[in-house]
Amino acid sequence: MKTVFSKIIVVVLLSILLAGCSSVEMFKEKTEFAPYKEYTTFAILNKEFDQRGFRDAFLDAMVLDGLERLLQGQGMVYDPNEPEIILRYTSNEDPRQKEIVNNMMPMWGYRVWDPWMFDPRFMNRPPVSTKNYELMQLIVDFVDPKNDKMLMRLTAVSEVSSPKDKQKKVKKSVEKVVETYINHMKNK
């Protein structure tokens, strides 16, 4: 009985930990009207007018292909002539810095009673350093051309520290945008 209870507690704690570690935050903005029907066809303006949403052509292609593939996977059809919903995406890539406080007295509290006060790992190291990162936003507008109103604007926000990390976060952002759109349509 104790092992079953301890396994349940471990599973619950791991699920809470993993749910709290989401690296992409989603924001739903500018909902001008509630969806009145299931949309079956879509078009992406960036593809039709050859506009880039990202400065990097590879990332732009990842977003374009990801949106198209995931929406088609949900049963929607790409129709540039008479779409029921139009998508338009853009990005905001903002370089930033944050301060990191280096703990000069690790492992033994504040080294009050430590007889070995010398720690060579922290010699000539400043107590505060800075880290460069990029705040990346993927902004996707869903527009109903029949009403000429915006169904919603979804913004996926994440911190990026390297080009490889940026590709992973872009892919995850696209997946979260489509997932949020599908959930919004199901909860009419």
Z-matrix of the N, CA and C atoms (Angstrom, degrees):
N
C 1 1.455
C 2 1.530 1 110.99
N 3 1.347 2 115.61 1 -39.68
C 4 1.458 3 118.89 2 -179.93
C 5 1.526 4 111.56 3 -65.92
N 6 1.324 5 117.65 4 -37.29
C 7 1.463 6 119.61 5 -178.48
C 8 1.525 7 111.42 6 -68.36
N 9 1.331 8 117.56 7 -36.31
C 10 1.462 9 120.66 8 177.68
C 11 1.526 10 109.57 9 -65.73
N 12 1.333 11 115.84 10 -44.41
C 13 1.461 12 120.46 11 179.84
C 14 1.531 13 110.76 12 -64.19
N 15 1.331 14 117.27 13 -41.61
C 16 1.465 15 119.39 14 -179.45
C 17 1.531 16 110.72 15 -68.51
N 18 1.333 17 118.14 16 -35.49
C 19 1.462 18 120.51 17 176.94
C 20 1.519 19 110.93 18 -65.47
N 21 1.318 20 117.62 19 -39.29
C 22 1.464 21 121.24 20 178.08
C 23 1.517 22 110.43 21 -63.13
N 24 1.309 23 116.57 22 -43.44
C 25 1.472 24 120.38 23 -179.96
C 26 1.532 25 110.29 24 -64.07
N 27 1.325 26 117.72 25 -41.22
C 28 1.465 27 120.76 26 179.20
C 29 1.523 28 110.48 27 -63.57
N 30 1.321 29 117.89 28 -43.22
C 31 1.467 30 121.48 29 179.73
C 32 1.525 31 110.61 30 -63.75
N 33 1.324 32 117.26 31 -43.07
C 34 1.469 33 121.13 32 179.60
C 35 1.524 34 110.61 33 -63.88
N 36 1.325 35 117.62 34 -44.88
C 37 1.464 36 120.57 35 -179.82
C 38 1.533 37 111.53 36 -65.23
N 39 1.325 38 117.42 37 -40.32
C 40 1.463 39 119.54 38 177.59
C 41 1.514 40 112.25 39 -65.70
N 42 1.322 41 117.42 40 -39.21
C 43 1.466 42 119.34 41 179.06
C 44 1.526 43 111.20 42 -67.51
N 45 1.314 44 117.69 43 -37.34
C 46 1.472 45 120.61 44 176.57
C 47 1.522 46 109.86 45 -65.60
N 48 1.316 47 116.74 46 -42.68
C 49 1.462 48 121.18 47 179.82
C 50 1.525 49 111.21 48 -63.57
N 51 1.320 50 117.85 49 -46.15
C 52 1.459 51 120.85 50 -179.08
C 53 1.520 52 112.11 51 -68.97
N 54 1.323 53 117.55 52 -35.09
C 55 1.468 54 120.01 53 178.11
C 56 1.518 55 111.12 54 -68.30
N 57 1.307 56 117.67 55 -31.83
C 58 1.453 57 121.49 56 -179.81
C 59 1.513 58 113.50 57 -79.20
N 60 1.321 59 118.32 58 -11.19
C 61 1.459 60 122.34 59 -176.40
C 62 1.520 61 112.97 60 -99.70
N 63 1.302 62 117.77 61 27.29
C 64 1.458 63 119.43 62 -179.84
C 65 1.518 64 108.89 63 -68.20
N 66 1.319 65 115.89 64 129.88
C 67 1.457 66 119.89 65 -176.17
C 68 1.524 67 112.86 66 -91.43
N 69 1.321 68 117.66 67 -5.64
C 70 1.462 69 121.75 68 179.39
C 71 1.521 70 108.41 69 -125.34
N 72 1.316 71 116.15 70 122.87
C 73 1.469 72 121.69 71 178.12
C 74 1.525 73 108.91 72 -98.99
N 75 1.324 74 116.67 73 137.56
C 76 1.470 75 121.87 74 -179.02
C 77 1.529 76 109.88 75 -109.32
N 78 1.328 77 115.06 76 140.32
C 79 1.458 78 121.88 77 176.15
C 80 1.527 79 108.44 78 -131.08
N 81 1.330 80 115.98 79 129.73
C 82 1.464 81 120.99 80 176.91
C 83 1.524 82 106.85 81 -103.16
N 84 1.327 83 116.04 82 122.72
C 85 1.459 84 120.83 83 -174.37
C 86 1.524 85 109.91 84 -131.52
N 87 1.301 86 116.42 85 165.16
C 88 1.467 87 124.33 86 169.97
C 89 1.520 88 113.98 87 49.85
N 90 1.298 89 117.02 88 50.98
C 91 1.457 90 119.53 89 175.50
C 92 1.522 91 107.47 90 -85.31
N 93 1.344 92 117.37 91 105.49
C 94 1.465 93 121.39 92 -175.19
C 95 1.519 94 113.07 93 -85.93
N 96 1.331 95 117.96 94 -23.66
C 97 1.459 96 120.43 95 177.23
C 98 1.524 97 108.59 96 -157.45
N 99 1.315 98 115.48 97 160.06
C 100 1.462 99 120.67 98 177.79
C 101 1.525 100 109.13 99 -82.08
N 102 1.334 101 117.60 100 146.53
C 103 1.469 102 118.66 101 178.93
C 104 1.524 103 110.17 102 -64.38
N 105 1.308 104 115.63 103 134.33
C 106 1.465 105 120.60 104 -176.99
C 107 1.516 106 112.25 105 -104.60
N 108 1.341 107 117.05 106 -6.94
C 109 1.458 108 120.32 107 179.44
C 110 1.519 109 108.99 108 -158.85
N 111 1.328 110 116.00 109 169.71
C 112 1.460 111 121.80 110 172.50
C 113 1.525 112 107.90 111 -82.64
N 114 1.296 113 117.03 112 125.01
C 115 1.455 114 120.94 113 178.03
C 116 1.528 115 108.72 114 -82.49
N 117 1.318 116 116.63 115 134.83
C 118 1.464 117 120.43 116 -178.27
C 119 1.528 118 112.67 117 -112.92
N 120 1.325 119 118.08 118 -21.98
C 121 1.463 120 120.99 119 179.03
C 122 1.521 121 109.35 120 -123.97
N 123 1.317 122 115.55 121 150.55
C 124 1.463 123 120.59 122 -179.87
C 125 1.518 124 109.68 123 -146.67
N 126 1.322 125 114.44 124 164.12
C 127 1.465 126 122.10 125 173.19
C 128 1.518 127 107.63 126 -143.82
N 129 1.313 128 115.93 127 151.86
C 130 1.465 129 121.65 128 178.88
C 131 1.522 130 107.34 129 -113.31
N 132 1.333 131 115.85 130 116.37
C 133 1.475 132 120.41 131 -176.72
C 134 1.521 133 112.46 132 -60.92
N 135 1.318 134 116.75 133 -37.31
C 136 1.460 135 119.46 134 -179.09
C 137 1.527 136 111.21 135 -59.04
N 138 1.313 137 116.97 136 -35.49
C 139 1.462 138 121.21 137 179.77
C 140 1.527 139 110.55 138 -74.64
N 141 1.312 140 116.82 139 -42.31
C 142 1.465 141 120.87 140 -175.87
C 143 1.524 142 112.48 141 -70.12
N 144 1.325 143 117.70 142 -36.27
C 145 1.460 144 121.06 143 -177.45
C 146 1.520 145 112.64 144 -105.12
N 147 1.329 146 116.53 145 9.80
C 148 1.462 147 122.97 146 178.13
C 149 1.533 148 111.81 147 52.00
N 150 1.333 149 115.37 148 51.07
C 151 1.459 150 121.77 149 177.20
C 152 1.517 151 108.99 150 -106.18
N 153 1.319 152 115.32 151 142.95
C 154 1.455 153 119.88 152 178.55
C 155 1.517 154 110.31 153 -96.81
N 156 1.312 155 114.88 154 139.34
C 157 1.457 156 120.83 155 174.85
C 158 1.515 157 111.86 156 -96.22
N 159 1.348 158 116.43 157 -23.10
C 160 1.458 159 123.01 158 178.27
C 161 1.521 160 109.03 159 -119.88
N 162 1.326 161 116.07 160 154.55
C 163 1.463 162 120.12 161 175.76
C 164 1.521 163 110.70 162 -67.76
N 165 1.320 164 116.73 163 -37.81
C 166 1.456 165 122.80 164 -179.44
C 167 1.532 166 109.29 165 -82.67
N 168 1.317 167 116.64 166 124.32
C 169 1.470 168 121.27 167 -177.18
C 170 1.527 169 111.89 168 -64.57
N 171 1.331 170 117.73 169 -34.71
C 172 1.463 171 120.81 170 179.71
C 173 1.527 172 111.15 171 -65.63
N 174 1.340 173 116.75 172 -44.62
C 175 1.469 174 120.27 173 178.81
C 176 1.523 175 110.69 174 -65.21
N 177 1.326 176 116.04 175 -37.99
C 178 1.456 177 120.55 176 178.06
C 179 1.529 178 110.73 177 -62.44
N 180 1.319 179 116.20 178 -42.50
C 181 1.468 180 120.37 179 178.21
C 182 1.528 181 111.20 180 -66.72
N 183 1.342 182 116.69 181 -35.36
C 184 1.471 183 119.95 182 177.23
C 185 1.520 184 111.13 183 -61.83
N 186 1.345 185 116.41 184 -43.61
C 187 1.464 186 120.37 185 -179.80
C 188 1.524 187 110.38 186 -66.54
N 189 1.317 188 116.79 187 -47.02
C 190 1.462 189 121.51 188 -179.05
C 191 1.526 190 111.48 189 -59.54
N 192 1.321 191 116.09 190 -51.05
C 193 1.467 192 120.14 191 -179.94
C 194 1.521 193 111.54 192 -65.73
N 195 1.345 194 116.92 193 -38.71
C 196 1.462 195 120.23 194 -179.79
C 197 1.516 196 112.48 195 -64.74
N 198 1.327 197 116.97 196 -45.46
C 199 1.467 198 119.83 197 178.19
C 200 1.525 199 111.18 198 -61.29
N 201 1.325 200 115.51 199 -46.42
C 202 1.459 201 119.68 200 -177.92
C 203 1.530 202 111.37 201 -64.32
N 204 1.307 203 117.00 202 -45.60
C 205 1.466 204 121.53 203 -177.50
C 206 1.529 205 111.51 204 -66.40
N 207 1.329 206 117.23 205 -44.54
C 208 1.468 207 120.27 206 -177.37
C 209 1.530 208 112.07 207 -69.33
N 210 1.326 209 117.39 208 -38.25
C 211 1.464 210 119.18 209 177.93
C 212 1.532 211 111.11 210 -70.38
N 213 1.311 212 117.39 211 -37.38
C 214 1.463 213 119.65 212 175.42
C 215 1.519 214 110.70 213 -67.01
N 216 1.324 215 116.88 214 -31.09
C 217 1.458 216 121.07 215 175.42
C 218 1.526 217 112.54 216 -66.59
N 219 1.331 218 116.77 217 -21.27
C 220 1.464 219 121.57 218 177.08
C 221 1.530 220 111.89 219 -89.82
N 222 1.316 221 116.84 220 4.36
C 223 1.465 222 120.88 221 177.17
C 224 1.514 223 114.71 222 96.88
N 225 1.322 224 117.98 223 3.61
C 226 1.460 225 120.96 224 178.17
C 227 1.526 226 109.74 225 -83.91
N 228 1.321 227 116.78 226 155.51
C 229 1.467 228 122.85 227 -177.52
C 230 1.531 229 108.36 228 -116.09
N 231 1.346 230 115.13 229 135.84
C 232 1.459 231 119.63 230 177.16
C 233 1.522 232 108.52 231 -79.43
N 234 1.343 233 116.16 232 117.02
C 235 1.471 234 121.36 233 -178.84
C 236 1.526 235 108.36 234 -135.32
N 237 1.334 236 118.65 235 99.36
C 238 1.464 237 119.81 236 -178.74
C 239 1.526 238 114.14 237 -73.69
N 240 1.338 239 118.51 238 -15.48
C 241 1.464 240 121.20 239 -176.86
C 242 1.524 241 112.66 240 -82.56
N 243 1.320 242 118.45 241 -48.53
C 244 1.461 243 122.04 242 179.67
C 245 1.527 244 110.59 243 -136.46
N 246 1.337 245 117.39 244 72.64
C 247 1.468 246 119.31 245 -179.65
C 248 1.534 247 111.23 246 -79.32
N 249 1.321 248 115.48 247 147.92
C 250 1.463 249 120.18 248 175.35
C 251 1.524 250 110.77 249 -84.25
N 252 1.335 251 116.52 250 -24.83
C 253 1.464 252 121.17 251 176.03
C 254 1.526 253 108.48 252 -141.68
N 255 1.320 254 114.68 253 142.67
C 256 1.466 255 121.10 254 -178.29
C 257 1.524 256 108.42 255 -115.97
N 258 1.331 257 115.71 256 134.49
C 259 1.452 258 121.60 257 177.00
C 260 1.524 259 109.33 258 -107.86
N 261 1.323 260 114.59 259 143.60
C 262 1.464 261 121.04 260 175.37
C 263 1.528 262 105.69 261 -141.60
N 264 1.316 263 117.71 262 130.92
C 265 1.466 264 119.46 263 -179.20
C 266 1.516 265 110.98 264 -127.92
N 267 1.312 266 113.86 265 154.37
C 268 1.457 267 122.26 266 175.93
C 269 1.526 268 107.05 267 -148.93
N 270 1.318 269 115.49 268 172.65
C 271 1.462 270 119.17 269 179.62
C 272 1.517 271 109.71 270 -133.88
N 273 1.306 272 114.00 271 160.67
C 274 1.450 273 122.14 272 173.69
C 275 1.517 274 106.11 273 -133.26
N 276 1.317 275 116.67 274 110.61
C 277 1.456 276 121.87 275 -178.16
C 278 1.521 277 107.90 276 -112.89
N 279 1.320 278 115.82 277 106.66
C 280 1.452 279 121.72 278 -171.50
C 281 1.526 280 110.63 279 -115.83
N 282 1.356 281 118.59 280 110.21
C 283 1.471 282 119.59 281 177.74
C 284 1.526 283 110.60 282 -69.56
N 285 1.332 284 115.32 283 137.19
C 286 1.464 285 120.86 284 -177.78
C 287 1.517 286 110.58 285 -141.41
N 288 1.333 287 114.95 286 172.84
C 289 1.456 288 122.35 287 174.90
C 290 1.512 289 108.45 288 -134.93
N 291 1.329 290 115.53 289 150.10
C 292 1.457 291 119.39 290 172.53
C 293 1.515 292 108.59 291 -135.98
N 294 1.325 293 114.67 292 150.88
C 295 1.454 294 120.60 293 -179.93
C 296 1.513 295 109.63 294 -86.87
N 297 1.326 296 114.67 295 139.40
C 298 1.455 297 121.33 296 176.96
C 299 1.520 298 106.88 297 -120.21
N 300 1.313 299 115.81 298 124.02
C 301 1.459 300 121.32 299 179.44
C 302 1.522 301 107.62 300 -89.39
N 303 1.331 302 115.84 301 118.60
C 304 1.457 303 121.17 302 179.76
C 305 1.520 304 108.97 303 -86.14
N 306 1.312 305 117.27 304 126.40
C 307 1.456 306 122.06 305 179.55
C 308 1.523 307 108.37 306 -75.13
N 309 1.303 308 116.31 307 112.90
C 310 1.459 309 120.71 308 -177.33
C 311 1.527 310 112.24 309 -81.20
N 312 1.314 311 118.01 310 -14.11
C 313 1.455 312 121.38 311 -177.91
C 314 1.518 313 110.26 312 -127.31
N 315 1.313 314 117.58 313 73.05
C 316 1.455 315 119.56 314 -175.00
C 317 1.518 316 113.21 315 -80.44
N 318 1.277 317 115.79 316 159.61
C 319 1.458 318 127.25 317 167.88
C 320 1.514 319 114.89 318 69.46
N 321 1.324 320 121.08 319 -31.81
C 322 1.454 321 121.48 320 -176.48
C 323 1.516 322 111.15 321 -119.35
N 324 1.307 323 118.17 322 41.36
C 325 1.457 324 120.08 323 179.92
C 326 1.503 325 109.90 324 67.21
N 327 1.311 326 116.04 325 -129.18
C 328 1.461 327 120.73 326 -179.99
C 329 1.516 328 111.76 327 -104.10
N 330 1.316 329 116.79 328 24.93
C 331 1.466 330 124.82 329 176.11
C 332 1.521 331 111.46 330 54.27
N 333 1.310 332 116.78 331 38.42
C 334 1.452 333 120.31 332 -178.77
C 335 1.521 334 110.01 333 -70.92
N 336 1.296 335 117.33 334 -43.01
C 337 1.458 336 120.18 335 -175.66
C 338 1.527 337 113.14 336 -106.86
N 339 1.318 338 117.73 337 4.76
C 340 1.454 339 121.70 338 -175.81
C 341 1.531 340 110.63 339 -71.12
N 342 1.339 341 118.03 340 118.92
C 343 1.471 342 119.02 341 -179.97
C 344 1.527 343 112.67 342 -73.09
N 345 1.329 344 118.13 343 -20.64
C 346 1.453 345 120.97 344 179.61
C 347 1.531 346 108.41 345 -101.94
N 348 1.296 347 117.19 346 84.88
C 349 1.454 348 121.94 347 -174.22
C 350 1.524 349 112.35 348 -74.57
N 351 1.313 350 117.67 349 -16.34
C 352 1.452 351 121.33 350 -176.95
C 353 1.531 352 109.37 351 -85.32
N 354 1.314 353 117.30 352 125.77
C 355 1.463 354 121.66 353 176.01
C 356 1.533 355 106.62 354 -133.94
N 357 1.345 356 117.66 355 104.38
C 358 1.474 357 120.18 356 -173.10
C 359 1.524 358 113.90 357 -66.34
N 360 1.330 359 118.12 358 -17.31
C 361 1.468 360 119.29 359 -179.34
C 362 1.524 361 112.19 360 -65.97
N 363 1.305 362 116.68 361 -24.73
C 364 1.459 363 119.69 362 -173.38
C 365 1.528 364 113.15 363 -111.87
N 366 1.307 365 117.08 364 15.34
C 367 1.456 366 119.50 365 177.60
C 368 1.527 367 109.44 366 -73.64
N 369 1.290 368 117.70 367 137.80
C 370 1.465 369 125.03 368 177.59
C 371 1.523 370 113.05 369 55.42
N 372 1.296 371 117.25 370 32.20
C 373 1.463 372 121.15 371 177.26
C 374 1.524 373 108.01 372 -113.72
N 375 1.307 374 117.23 373 127.17
C 376 1.465 375 118.72 374 -177.97
C 377 1.541 376 110.82 375 -67.37
N 378 1.311 377 117.44 376 150.36
C 379 1.468 378 119.95 377 -179.05
C 380 1.536 379 113.06 378 -70.97
N 381 1.333 380 116.84 379 -21.42
C 382 1.459 381 120.32 380 179.56
C 383 1.527 382 108.37 381 -130.44
N 384 1.337 383 116.32 382 132.61
C 385 1.461 384 120.56 383 176.15
C 386 1.530 385 108.43 384 -129.05
N 387 1.303 386 116.09 385 169.51
C 388 1.464 387 119.97 386 179.25
C 389 1.523 388 109.93 387 -116.48
N 390 1.320 389 114.87 388 151.64
C 391 1.459 390 121.33 389 178.90
C 392 1.522 391 107.51 390 -126.59
N 393 1.320 392 116.59 391 131.59
C 394 1.458 393 121.57 392 177.21
C 395 1.522 394 109.25 393 -87.95
N 396 1.310 395 115.98 394 137.51
C 397 1.454 396 121.52 395 174.57
C 398 1.520 397 107.99 396 -151.30
N 399 1.309 398 115.83 397 175.56
C 400 1.457 399 120.82 398 -179.59
C 401 1.523 400 108.58 399 -126.92
N 402 1.313 401 116.06 400 131.10
C 403 1.455 402 121.28 401 174.29
C 404 1.523 403 106.76 402 -90.34
N 405 1.333 404 115.80 403 112.87
C 406 1.456 405 120.80 404 -175.56
C 407 1.526 406 109.79 405 -107.96
N 408 1.320 407 115.69 406 132.22
C 409 1.459 408 121.77 407 176.64
C 410 1.521 409 108.95 408 -123.81
N 411 1.326 410 115.21 409 131.08
C 412 1.461 411 121.62 410 171.43
C 413 1.519 412 106.14 411 -108.49
N 414 1.326 413 116.80 412 117.52
C 415 1.462 414 122.43 413 -175.61
C 416 1.528 415 108.10 414 -112.81
N 417 1.330 416 116.08 415 119.63
C 418 1.469 417 121.27 416 -177.98
C 419 1.527 418 108.54 417 -121.42
N 420 1.338 419 115.89 418 123.59
C 421 1.465 420 122.03 419 176.31
C 422 1.514 421 109.12 420 -99.42
N 423 1.331 422 116.28 421 135.09
C 424 1.460 423 122.78 422 174.20
C 425 1.527 424 106.57 423 -111.64
N 426 1.326 425 117.26 424 113.74
C 427 1.464 426 122.74 425 -174.00
C 428 1.521 427 109.48 426 -116.41
N 429 1.332 428 116.04 427 134.60
C 430 1.462 429 122.12 428 175.07
C 431 1.525 430 107.28 429 -93.00
N 432 1.331 431 119.46 430 110.57
C 433 1.464 432 120.48 431 -176.49
C 434 1.534 433 113.07 432 -70.56
N 435 1.315 434 117.65 433 -23.17
C 436 1.462 435 120.18 434 -179.99
C 437 1.535 436 110.55 435 -67.87
N 438 1.330 437 116.30 436 -44.25
C 439 1.466 438 121.14 437 178.67
C 440 1.518 439 112.50 438 -90.07
N 441 1.323 440 117.01 439 -12.89
C 442 1.458 441 123.26 440 -174.62
C 443 1.527 442 110.93 441 55.32
N 444 1.348 443 115.27 442 41.45
C 445 1.463 444 121.77 443 177.77
C 446 1.516 445 109.01 444 -131.79
N 447 1.318 446 114.01 445 159.60
C 448 1.449 447 120.07 446 -179.61
C 449 1.523 448 109.71 447 -86.50
N 450 1.325 449 116.26 448 123.03
C 451 1.455 450 120.88 449 175.25
C 452 1.519 451 109.23 450 -66.38
N 453 1.326 452 116.94 451 -46.80
C 454 1.467 453 121.82 452 175.41
C 455 1.513 454 110.29 453 -173.41
N 456 1.322 455 114.62 454 164.91
C 457 1.463 456 122.74 455 172.65
C 458 1.522 457 106.68 456 -122.17
N 459 1.325 458 115.53 457 124.77
C 460 1.457 459 121.13 458 177.71
C 461 1.520 460 108.87 459 -109.35
N 462 1.330 461 115.82 460 133.51
C 463 1.454 462 121.24 461 179.02
C 464 1.521 463 108.54 462 -124.22
N 465 1.324 464 116.04 463 122.85
C 466 1.463 465 122.46 464 175.78
C 467 1.523 466 107.45 465 -103.93
N 468 1.333 467 116.88 466 123.15
C 469 1.463 468 122.24 467 -175.32
C 470 1.526 469 109.04 468 -118.75
N 471 1.344 470 115.97 469 133.84
C 472 1.461 471 120.03 470 177.16
C 473 1.523 472 110.09 471 -152.27
N 474 1.334 473 114.78 472 160.03
C 475 1.459 474 121.67 473 175.13
C 476 1.520 475 108.38 474 -97.88
N 477 1.329 476 115.69 475 135.24
C 478 1.460 477 121.24 476 -176.81
C 479 1.523 478 108.61 477 -124.70
N 480 1.338 479 116.31 478 135.58
C 481 1.456 480 119.07 479 -178.33
C 482 1.525 481 113.95 480 -116.60
N 483 1.346 482 117.92 481 -12.93
C 484 1.466 483 120.57 482 180.00
C 485 1.525 484 109.19 483 -151.21
N 486 1.336 485 118.09 484 162.97
C 487 1.469 486 119.82 485 178.71
C 488 1.529 487 113.10 486 -61.86
N 489 1.333 488 117.53 487 -37.93
C 490 1.466 489 120.62 488 178.43
C 491 1.527 490 110.38 489 -65.59
N 492 1.324 491 115.40 490 -41.17
C 493 1.465 492 121.11 491 177.58
C 494 1.529 493 110.51 492 -64.61
N 495 1.319 494 116.15 493 -35.15
C 496 1.460 495 120.91 494 -179.79
C 497 1.526 496 111.31 495 -64.89
N 498 1.323 497 117.12 496 -40.42
C 499 1.463 498 120.59 497 178.36
C 500 1.524 499 111.09 498 -63.81
N 501 1.331 500 116.26 499 -41.81
C 502 1.469 501 120.06 500 178.55
C 503 1.519 502 111.15 501 -64.23
N 504 1.335 503 115.97 502 -42.38
C 505 1.463 504 119.71 503 -178.07
C 506 1.528 505 111.46 504 -69.72
N 507 1.338 506 117.71 505 -34.38
C 508 1.464 507 120.48 506 176.91
C 509 1.523 508 109.61 507 -63.96
N 510 1.313 509 116.63 508 -45.20
C 511 1.465 510 120.73 509 179.59
C 512 1.528 511 110.68 510 -62.07
N 513 1.327 512 116.47 511 -44.15
C 514 1.466 513 120.38 512 179.49
C 515 1.532 514 110.97 513 -67.09
N 516 1.332 515 117.31 514 -36.06
C 517 1.459 516 121.11 515 178.10
C 518 1.522 517 111.55 516 -63.21
N 519 1.329 518 116.64 517 -43.66
C 520 1.466 519 120.67 518 178.61
C 521 1.530 520 110.13 519 -62.00
N 522 1.321 521 116.50 520 -43.84
C 523 1.463 522 120.06 521 179.30
C 524 1.531 523 111.24 522 -61.69
N 525 1.336 524 116.61 523 -41.83
C 526 1.465 525 119.65 524 -179.92
C 527 1.525 526 111.86 525 -68.72
N 528 1.328 527 117.49 526 -35.43
C 529 1.464 528 120.81 527 178.02
C 530 1.525 529 109.96 528 -62.62
N 531 1.320 530 116.90 529 -48.09
C 532 1.468 531 120.20 530 -179.50
C 533 1.529 532 110.26 531 -65.87
N 534 1.313 533 117.43 532 -40.36
C 535 1.467 534 120.73 533 178.14
C 536 1.528 535 111.09 534 -61.87
N 537 1.328 536 117.63 535 -42.69
C 538 1.466 537 121.24 536 178.77
C 539 1.525 538 110.88 537 -66.16
N 540 1.327 539 117.40 538 -39.33
C 541 1.476 540 121.24 539 177.05
C 542 1.527 541 110.33 540 -61.82
N 543 1.309 542 117.54 541 -46.90
C 544 1.467 543 121.47 542 -179.23
C 545 1.525 544 110.20 543 -62.49
N 546 1.329 545 117.74 544 -43.06
C 547 1.467 546 121.21 545 178.02
C 548 1.526 547 111.51 546 -63.33
N 549 1.328 548 116.56 547 -37.96
C 550 1.467 549 121.27 548 178.72
C 551 1.532 550 110.02 549 -64.87
N 552 1.308 551 116.78 550 -40.01
C 553 1.475 552 120.56 551 -179.63
C 554 1.518 553 111.50 552 -70.95
N 555 1.313 554 118.17 553 -32.98
C 556 1.467 555 121.32 554 179.67
C 557 1.524 556 111.54 555 -73.59
N 558 1.333 557 116.61 556 -28.62
C 559 1.469 558 121.64 557 -177.45
C 560 1.514 559 111.39 558 -99.99
N 561 1.319 560 117.29 559 43.12
C 562 1.476 561 120.98 560 -177.24
C 563 1.503 562 111.46 561 -57.89
